[in-house]
Amino acid sequence: MTLKVIVVPVTPFEQNCSILICQETNRAAIVDPGGDLHKITHALNESGAIPEKILLTHGHVDHCAGAVALSKELGVEIIGPHQDEQFWLDQLPLQSQRFGFAPSEAFVPHQWLSDNELVTVGNTELTVRHCPGHTPGHVVFYSPNDRLAIVGDVLFAGSIGRTDFPRGNHADLIRAIREKLFPLGDDVTFVPGHGPNSTFGRERQTNPYVGEGAF
């Protein structure tokens, strides 16, 4: 294992913000800082890791409302998600107000990501998988060496992401899970945007929405 993962649940939605630390370099990426930034920076400081970037899976308020403030506080860039997510990032001020979050401005990340692109955390390479359905520009971060994926709200232990939001698409989501995630291997552990970790193998076998028994 080259990556250490610290999961920090944040916001009233208990969203899993993940701190990914390359153990060779002690460099870190913060994935989906939706809010409660004091919790995130406390965990980061406790780890002793050096932050180098923020990674976003998608543009929903509980995943990215704190990204701009944390970017400024840490002096790091915001990387991702896919450009199709600008639709949601533009709505952050309204969504923050609607759900009782601290005020959050609309923004454009420093870099958009595309399918099969590579991003790094220290010396660790992560492959980007564009997995639309929950939102149009949702991406997943996968470390082949660590057999680990950070999947946001695409897939959960025993469930899948909602597709009843604007520009959601149920068929696209099922296709992304079955064609882009499950083929990565049954042994891959994933950290979802909410709830406990699972493996692709467990979900392929037992998930009532996308597992083998569902088709």
N, C-alpha and C positions, 0 to 999 in steps of 0.2 A: 504494500500500500504506500503510495506516495502522497495521497491526500488525507488530511484529517478534516472531519466535518463536525462543526458545532452548529446545532440547530437552536435558534432563538425564536420561540413563538411570540409574535407581536400583533398588535391591534386587537380590537374587540372580536375580530374574526379568527383569532388564534392562527394566524398565517405563519408558516414555517420559513423564517428568514434563515438562510444557510450561510455560514462562514466557512469557506473552503481554504484550507491552509496547505501549501506545498511544504512537505516536511524536509525537503532537501534545501530549500531556500528561505523558509519561514515567511514567504510572501503569501498574501491572502486576497481573496475576492469575496465580496459580500453580495449574495444573491437575494434579490427581492426584499429590499429594506422598505417595508410598507409603512412603518411608523415605530413609535416607542424607541427612538434612536438612542436614548440613554441606555436601554437594555443591550442594544447592539454594540455600542462603543464600550460598554462595560465588559461584555464577553470578549471583544477584540483585545482590549487592554489586558484582561486576565490571561489571554492566550500568549501575549507577547509577540504576536505576528505583526508584520508590516503590511498595511493595506495598499493594494496597487490598483484596484479597479472595482467598480460595481457592475454586476451582471443582472439583467432583467429578463425574466421569462415572458412576461406580457404586461399589458398596460392597465390592469384593474387596480383600483385605488389601494386595496390591502396589500398589493405586491410592490407598488412603486411610489406611493405618496411621499415617502421620505427620501427618495433618491436624490433630488436636487439639493436638499439641505445637507444630506450626508456627503454628497460629492464636494460641496463647498467646504464642509468641516474638515474632511480628510484630504482634500486636494487631489482627488482622483477622478477619472473619467467614468461616464456611464456608457456601458457597452450593451447593445441590444435593446429591445428585441428585434423582430423582423419589421421592415418598413410598413407593412400592412397594419401595424399596431398604432400608427399615428392617430387614427380615428379615436382610440381610447385615451391616448395621452392628451389629446386636445380637450377632453372632457374632465380632466382631473380637478379643476377648480369646482365645477358643479358637483362631481361625485364626492369630493371631500366634504363639501357643505351638506350634501344629502345624507351622508352616513356618519356625520359628526366627527370627522377627522380634522386635524389641524389644517389650516389653509395650505393648499398645494397648488403651485403654478403649473400650467401646461408647459411642456418642454420638448425639445428634440434631442435625443441622445447624441453623444459625441460620435458614435459609430453604430450603424445598423448592422444586423447579422443576416446571413442567408444560409440556406440549406447546405450542409456538408462543410461549412466554413470551420476553421480552427481558431480557438481562442486559448490563451494560456493563463495559468495561475502559477507563477514562478516557472519551474521547469516542467510542469504538468500540462499536457495538451488535453483540451476538451473539444469534442466534435459537436457541432451544432446540428440539431435536427429541427427543421421547421415542421411543426405539428399543429396545423389549423383545426378549428372545430369549436373549441371553447371560446376562442377569439381568433380573428383572422391571421394575426401575426405572432402567435404563440411559438416559442422555441423551447427546446429541451437541451440541456448540457450533459454530455456523456463522456466519461473517462474510461477508455478501453483498458488501460493498465489497472485501474482500480475496480473495474466491473461495477461502476457506480453511475447513476443518472440522477440529475436534478430535474424533475418533470413538471414543476409548477402545478397547474390545475388540469392537466391532461388526464392523469390517471391517479386513482387513490387505492388504498387497501380496501377492496370490496366494492369499489364504485368507479365512476368516471366523472369528468367535468361536465358542468351544466352547458347546454347549448341553446337555452331559451333567451339569451341576451341578443341584442342587435348584432347582426353579422355572425352569429353562431351557426354551426352546421353540424348536425348529428352524424351524418354519413361521413363527412370529412374527418371528424374526430375518431370514429371507429376505424376508418381506413388508416389514419396516422398511427394509432396504437398497434394495430395488427401488422402493418407493413413497415413501419419505421422503428418501432420500439421492441416488440416481441422478438423479431429476428436477431436482436443484439445478443440474446441468450437468456435462458431460464435462470442462470446464476447471477444475473445483474440485479443488484439491490438498487431501489430507487427511493429518493426522498421526495414525497409529494408536497404540494403547497399547503395542505392541511392534514392533520392526523398522522398515524404511525407509518414507519417505513414498511416496505414489502419487497417482493422480488417479482420480476416479470414472469418467472415460472409459476409462482403461486397464483398470480392473477390470470395467467393464461389458462390454468387448470380450473380455477374456482370463481373468478369474477362473473357475477350474474349478467353483466352488461356486455362484456367483451371477451369472456372466456370461451373455451371450446364448447361448453354446454349451451351457449347462447345462439349457436348457429346450426 
